[in-house]
Amino acid sequence: MAQIDNLPPLRDVIRQHGLNAKKTLGQNFLLDLNLTLKIAKTAGSLEGRTVVEVGPGPGGLTRAILAAGADKVIAIEKDQRCLPALQEIADAYPGKLDVIDADALTVDMTTLVSGPARIIANLPYNVATPLLINWLKTDPWPPWYESMTLMFQKEVAQRIVAEAGEKAYGRLGVLSQWRTDAFIAFDVPPSAFTPPPKVTSSIVHLVPKDAIVTADAEAVENLTAAAFGQRRKMLRQSLKSLEPEILAYLEDVGIEPTERAEQVPVPAFLALAQMLSRNG
């Protein structure tokens, strides 16, 4: 393993601070600094950039982001056991690391950055999807971040990039593809983590689109939740709870009432969300 800085190996850091990963916090620590550097570089050049990181744990990815040239890292960590280890990184990179002791789901991240930032994170599995949805629903758009480079369970990553007609296509794909261009950069095997999870993980890179179809984010989320919540049913049935006259709305936007949610492309969902908002 190549040395990327003068700090101790991560295994030593974890041992010194007693940082056993907690299942309740969705923690799985990455120890290979070559791999964390590869994740950091997937975000593109970090020279002079501000990076927001969620769930840094003992700081393996944090160190890689700083070693890759980031001007500032804002790391949000709710596990107070990790704070001393992160402070050691802050001491090694004076003025470049701010650690926020908080739950990322409750933090208004626009208050933490003064200009465009990038999000890079090995997200805790138990909050990965809610965090992504919150970032995708950011208003006004374009958002405060330039890009997101995030780790998910592989099946979640596949849902983010799946298109209509594919088995993994669902609510997350509609929201992601409405507002971003997303792709899976590479997979990460369980053996890369301590402790090893039971699933393969994937790094997903998402770049916000400058121009998007104007639609209410809550309306899109509510529509897709209803549609994919009963994905085996035809839309005329699964969407009845949203709008009793859904048949007319479906026909007006060119969606066959007998179609199921996985058959409907993103633009059609957006057109339907617009109509529901106007008439709601």
Backbone hydrogen bonds, N-H to C=O, Kabsch-Sander energy under -0.5 kcal/mol:
donor,donor_aa,acceptor,acceptor_aa,energy
4,I,2,A,-0.6
12,D,9,P,-0.6
13,V,9,P,-1.8
14,I,10,L,-2.8
15,R,11,R,-2.1
16,Q,12,D,-2.9
17,H,13,V,-2.1
18,G,14,I,-0.7
18,G,15,R,-0.6
19,L,14,I,-2.3
20,N,18,G,-1.3
23,K,21,A,-0.5
25,L,22,K,-0.9
26,G,23,K,-1.7
27,Q,22,K,-2.1
29,F,194,T,-2.5
31,L,29,F,-0.6
31,L,192,A,-1.1
32,D,192,A,-0.5
33,L,31,L,-0.9
36,T,32,D,-2.1
37,L,33,L,-1.9
38,K,34,N,-1.7
39,I,35,L,-2.1
40,A,36,T,-2.3
41,K,37,L,-2.4
42,T,38,K,-1.1
42,T,39,I,-0.5
43,A,39,I,-0.6
43,A,40,A,-1.1
44,G,41,K,-1.7
46,L,68,A,-0.6
48,G,69,G,-1.3
49,R,46,L,-2.4
50,T,116,P,-0.5
51,V,72,K,-2.7
52,V,118,R,-3.0
53,E,51,V,-0.5
53,E,74,I,-2.6
55,G,76,I,-2.8
59,G,56,P,-2.3
63,R,59,G,-2.5
64,A,60,G,-1.5
65,I,61,L,-2.6
66,L,62,T,-2.2
67,A,63,R,-2.7
68,A,64,A,-1.7
69,G,66,L,-1.6
70,A,65,I,-1.7
71,D,46,L,-0.5
71,D,49,R,-1.7
72,K,49,R,-1.8
73,V,96,K,-2.9
74,I,51,V,-3.1
75,A,73,V,-0.7
75,A,98,D,-2.8
76,I,53,E,-2.9
77,E,75,A,-0.6
77,E,100,I,-2.6
80,Q,78,K,-1.0
82,C,79,D,-2.0
83,L,80,Q,-1.0
86,L,82,C,-2.1
87,Q,83,L,-2.2
88,E,84,P,-1.5
89,I,85,A,-1.2
90,A,86,L,-2.3
91,D,87,Q,-2.3
92,A,88,E,-1.4
93,Y,89,I,-1.5
96,K,93,Y,-2.2
97,L,93,Y,-0.5
98,D,73,V,-2.9
100,I,75,A,-3.5
100,I,98,D,-0.5
101,D,99,V,-0.6
102,A,77,E,-0.6
102,A,100,I,-1.3
104,A,102,A,-0.6
106,T,103,D,-2.2
107,V,104,A,-0.8
109,M,107,V,-1.1
111,T,108,D,-1.6
112,L,109,M,-1.4
113,V,109,M,-0.8
117,A,144,W,-1.4
118,R,50,T,-2.3
119,I,147,S,-2.6
120,I,52,V,-2.2
120,I,118,R,-0.6
121,A,149,T,-2.2
123,L,121,A,-1.1
123,L,151,M,-0.6
125,Y,26,G,-1.4
127,V,124,P,-1.7
128,A,124,P,-0.9
131,L,127,V,-2.2
132,L,128,A,-2.2
133,I,129,T,-2.6
134,N,130,P,-2.2
135,W,131,L,-2.3
136,L,132,L,-2.6
137,K,133,I,-1.8
138,T,135,W,-1.1
146,E,117,A,-3.8
147,S,117,A,-0.6
148,M,206,L,-2.6
149,T,119,I,-3.0
150,L,148,M,-0.5
150,L,204,V,-2.7
151,M,121,A,-2.0
152,F,202,S,-2.4
154,K,200,T,-2.8
156,V,153,Q,-0.9
157,A,153,Q,-2.2
158,Q,154,K,-2.4
159,R,155,E,-1.2
160,I,156,V,-1.6
161,V,157,A,-1.3
162,A,158,Q,-1.2
165,G,262,E,-2.7
166,E,163,E,-2.2
169,Y,166,E,-1.4
174,V,170,G,-2.0
175,L,171,R,-2.4
176,S,172,L,-2.4
177,Q,173,G,-2.6
178,W,174,V,-1.8
179,R,175,L,-1.3
180,T,176,S,-2.2
181,D,207,V,-2.5
182,A,180,T,-0.6
183,F,205,H,-1.8
185,A,183,F,-0.6
185,A,203,I,-2.8
186,F,203,I,-0.8
188,V,201,S,-3.1
192,A,189,P,-1.8
193,F,190,P,-2.0
194,T,29,F,-2.3
201,S,188,V,-2.6
202,S,152,F,-2.7
203,I,186,F,-2.9
204,V,150,L,-3.2
204,V,202,S,-0.6
205,H,183,F,-2.6
206,L,148,M,-3.1
206,L,204,V,-0.5
207,V,181,D,-2.3
209,K,179,R,-2.7
215,A,213,V,-0.5
220,V,216,D,-2.3
221,E,217,A,-2.4
222,N,218,E,-2.8
223,L,219,A,-2.4
224,T,220,V,-2.5
225,A,221,E,-2.3
226,A,222,N,-2.0
227,A,223,L,-2.5
228,F,224,T,-2.7
229,G,225,A,-1.3
230,Q,226,A,-0.7
231,R,228,F,-1.1
233,K,230,Q,-2.1
235,L,259,E,-3.0
236,R,257,P,-2.0
237,Q,234,M,-1.7
238,S,234,M,-2.5
239,L,235,L,-2.1
240,K,237,Q,-1.1
242,L,239,L,-1.1
243,E,239,L,-1.6
246,I,243,E,-1.7
248,A,245,E,-0.9
249,Y,245,E,-1.2
250,L,246,I,-2.7
251,E,247,L,-2.1
252,D,248,A,-2.2
253,V,249,Y,-1.5
254,G,251,E,-1.0
255,I,250,L,-2.9
256,E,254,G,-0.5
259,E,256,E,-2.1
263,Q,260,R,-2.2
264,V,261,A,-1.7
268,A,265,P,-0.5
269,F,265,P,-1.7
270,L,266,V,-2.2
271,A,267,P,-2.2
272,L,268,A,-2.1
273,A,269,F,-2.4
274,Q,270,L,-2.3
275,M,271,A,-1.8
276,L,272,L,-2.5
277,S,273,A,-2.1
278,R,274,Q,-2.2
279,N,275,M,-1.9
280,G,276,L,-0.9
